[in-house]
Amino acid sequence: MRTYKTLLFDADDTLLDFKATEKAALRMLFEKEKLPFSDEMETHYRELNRSLWKAFEEGEIERTELLNTRFALFMKEYGHEADGVSMEKSYRAFLDEGFHLVDGAIELITELKDHYHVYIVTNGVSKTQDKRLRGSGLHGLFKGVFVSEDTGYQKPMKEYFDYVFERVPGFTPEETLIIGDSLHSDIKGGQLAGLDTCWFNPEEKPNDSGIVPTYEICKFDELYSILNRKAEKKL
């Protein structure tokens, strides 16, 4: 088993509970717009949004196009004309205030930060990610935070990881592990960059993607065995 010195953590749905934050922001957005919003609509929005982010990660659309059109596209499917830019601005304000954490995230990083070089590697909007990481108490626990908007690239692009590697002192790929929930952006991205990968899969979803991580965990406790450490606290 390898000995790791640097740990790269994804943010959303790995350490930050983005689903909880997104749900709250969507409810507030549609309440502000005086529009009905059902569980079915929430599920459909998530599917549409996921497909747009995947297209962005694969370089098929620009980030600005994604953000400024997703609500207009979504509302059009329900027979409504909407100002996508205005809705995005309101949604972003609500999202910025979402500091929901995955259970055990603070405890995990608090324990690891004194033994490893820990960094955040995340796709997203820089201002939003900064506010959420600071508001959740995570930001100060990391040696650095790399948001795709700041780098000019996004996971899983190798250029994104090259940007990160150039800014991590003493970086060596053989001593680095990336931990994230996305098989596409985190695991595939890590593989393209020559890293060992750890898929965080708390819902124990089946993997039919053809992307095979080095490790798979469904709870934070399991990361300690990979790192050959004993948890100081039960996570």
C-alpha positions in Angstrom: 0.0 0.0 0.0 1.3 3.4 -0.9 2.2 6.1 1.6 0.4 9.3 0.8 1.6 12.8 1.8 -0.9 15.0 -0.2 -4.7 14.6 -0.1 -6.9 16.4 -2.6 -10.5 16.6 -1.6 -13.4 17.5 -3.7 -15.9 19.9 -2.1 -19.5 19.3 -3.2 -21.1 16.1 -2.0 -17.8 15.0 -0.5 -17.3 17.5 2.3 -20.1 20.0 1.6 -23.6 18.7 1.5 -24.4 20.3 -1.8 -27.8 18.5 -2.2 -29.0 20.0 1.0 -27.8 23.5 0.0 -29.2 23.2 -3.5 -32.6 22.1 -2.2 -32.9 25.0 0.2 -31.7 27.5 -2.5 -34.2 26.2 -5.1 -37.1 26.4 -2.7 -36.3 30.0 -1.8 -35.8 30.9 -5.5 -39.2 29.6 -6.6 -40.9 31.1 -3.6 -39.3 34.5 -4.5 -40.5 34.0 -8.1 -44.0 33.1 -6.8 -43.8 29.8 -8.8 -44.9 26.3 -7.7 -42.1 23.9 -7.1 -42.6 20.2 -6.5 -40.4 17.2 -5.6 -40.8 16.0 -9.2 -39.6 19.4 -10.5 -36.6 19.3 -8.2 -35.6 15.9 -9.5 -36.0 17.1 -13.1 -33.9 20.2 -12.4 -31.1 18.1 -10.9 -31.1 15.9 -14.0 -31.0 18.9 -16.4 -28.3 20.7 -14.3 -26.2 17.5 -14.1 -26.3 17.1 -17.9 -25.3 20.7 -18.4 -22.3 20.5 -15.9 -21.2 17.3 -17.6 -21.3 19.1 -21.0 -19.2 21.9 -19.4 -16.7 19.4 -18.0 -16.3 17.9 -21.4 -15.7 21.3 -23.0 -19.0 21.4 -25.0 -20.4 24.6 -23.5 -19.0 27.6 -21.6 -19.6 28.1 -17.9 -21.4 31.4 -18.5 -23.8 29.8 -21.0 -24.5 27.0 -18.5 -25.3 29.4 -15.6 -27.3 32.0 -17.6 -29.5 29.5 -19.5 -30.2 26.6 -17.1 -33.3 28.2 -15.5 -34.7 29.5 -18.7 -34.3 26.0 -20.2 -35.9 24.4 -17.2 -38.9 26.7 -17.0 -39.5 26.4 -20.8 -40.1 22.7 -20.3 -43.0 23.6 -18.0 -44.4 26.2 -20.4 -43.0 29.3 -18.7 -40.8 32.0 -20.2 -38.2 33.0 -17.7 -35.3 35.5 -17.4 -32.5 33.0 -16.9 -29.9 35.6 -15.9 -32.1 37.1 -13.3 -33.1 33.8 -11.8 -29.4 32.7 -11.8 -28.5 35.8 -9.8 -31.2 35.2 -7.2 -30.3 31.5 -7.0 -26.6 32.3 -6.6 -27.4 34.6 -3.7 -29.3 31.9 -1.9 -26.7 29.3 -2.7 -23.9 31.5 -1.3 -25.5 31.2 2.1 -25.6 27.4 2.1 -23.1 26.0 4.6 -24.4 22.5 4.9 -21.7 19.9 5.7 -21.5 16.2 5.1 -21.6 14.5 8.6 -18.1 14.0 9.9 -16.3 16.3 7.4 -15.0 18.8 9.9 -13.8 16.1 12.2 -12.1 14.2 9.3 -10.1 17.2 8.0 -9.3 18.4 11.5 -7.6 15.1 12.2 -5.8 14.8 8.8 -4.5 18.3 8.4 -1.7 17.8 10.9 -0.4 14.7 9.2 -1.0 15.5 5.5 -0.9 18.3 3.0 -4.6 18.8 2.4 -6.1 20.8 -0.5 -9.6 21.4 -2.0 -10.0 20.7 -5.7 -13.4 21.7 -6.9 -15.4 22.8 -9.9 -17.8 25.7 -9.5 -18.0 29.5 -9.2 -15.2 30.9 -7.1 -17.2 33.4 -5.0 -19.8 30.8 -4.1 -17.3 28.1 -3.2 -15.3 30.6 -1.1 -18.3 31.8 0.8 -19.6 28.3 1.4 -16.2 26.9 2.5 -15.6 29.8 4.8 -19.1 29.7 6.2 -18.9 26.0 6.9 -15.6 26.3 8.8 -13.7 24.2 6.3 -11.6 26.8 4.5 -9.1 27.5 7.2 -8.3 23.8 7.6 -6.8 23.5 4.1 -3.4 24.5 2.8 -5.1 25.8 -0.4 -8.3 25.8 -2.4 -8.4 25.4 -6.2 -11.7 26.4 -7.8 -12.1 25.7 -11.6 -13.2 29.2 -12.4 -9.8 30.5 -11.1 -7.8 28.0 -13.0 -9.4 28.5 -16.4 -10.0 24.7 -16.6 -12.2 22.2 -14.8 -12.0 18.6 -13.6 -11.5 16.1 -15.2 -9.2 18.1 -17.6 -5.6 17.3 -17.1 -4.8 21.0 -17.5 -6.8 21.7 -14.3 -4.6 19.2 -12.4 -1.4 20.5 -14.0 -2.4 24.0 -12.7 -2.9 22.5 -9.2 0.3 20.5 -9.2 2.4 23.5 -10.1 1.2 25.3 -7.0 1.6 22.5 -4.5 5.1 22.7 -2.9 7.1 19.5 -3.3 4.3 17.7 -5.2 4.8 14.1 -6.4 1.9 12.2 -8.0 3.0 8.9 -6.4 2.4 10.4 -3.0 -1.0 12.0 -3.7 -4.5 10.7 -3.4 -7.7 12.4 -4.7 -11.0 11.8 -2.8 -14.3 12.7 -4.4 -17.8 11.6 -5.1 -17.8 12.0 -8.9 -16.6 9.2 -11.0 -16.3 11.5 -14.0 -14.7 14.7 -12.6 -12.8 13.3 -9.6 -11.9 9.7 -10.4 -11.5 10.0 -14.2 -9.7 13.4 -13.7 -7.4 11.9 -11.1 -6.6 9.0 -13.4 -5.8 11.3 -16.3 -3.4 13.2 -14.0 -1.7 10.0 -12.9 -3.1 9.9 -9.3 -4.5 7.2 -7.1 -8.2 7.8 -6.6 -10.7 7.2 -3.9 -14.4 7.2 -4.8 -16.6 8.5 -1.9 -19.9 6.6 -2.4 -22.0 7.0 0.7 -25.2 6.0 -1.1 -23.5 2.8 -2.4 -24.5 3.5 -6.0 -23.6 0.9 -8.6 -20.7 1.8 -10.9 -21.5 1.0 -14.5 -19.3 3.8 -15.9 -16.3 1.8 -16.8 -14.2 4.1 -14.5 -12.5 2.0 -11.9 -11.2 3.9 -8.8 -8.1 2.7 -6.9 -10.3 2.6 -3.7 -14.0 3.0 -2.9 -15.4 4.1 0.5 -19.0 4.7 1.7 -18.0 6.4 5.0 -15.1 8.5 6.2 -13.9 5.9 8.7 -12.8 3.7 5.8 -10.4 6.3 4.5 -8.2 5.7 7.6 -7.4 2.1 6.6 -6.3 3.4 3.1 -4.0 5.9 4.8 -2.9 3.2 7.3 -3.9 5.4 10.2 -6.2 4.9 13.1 -9.1 7.4 13.6 -8.8 9.4 16.7 -12.5 9.9 16.8 -15.5 7.9 15.5 -16.7 9.6 12.3 
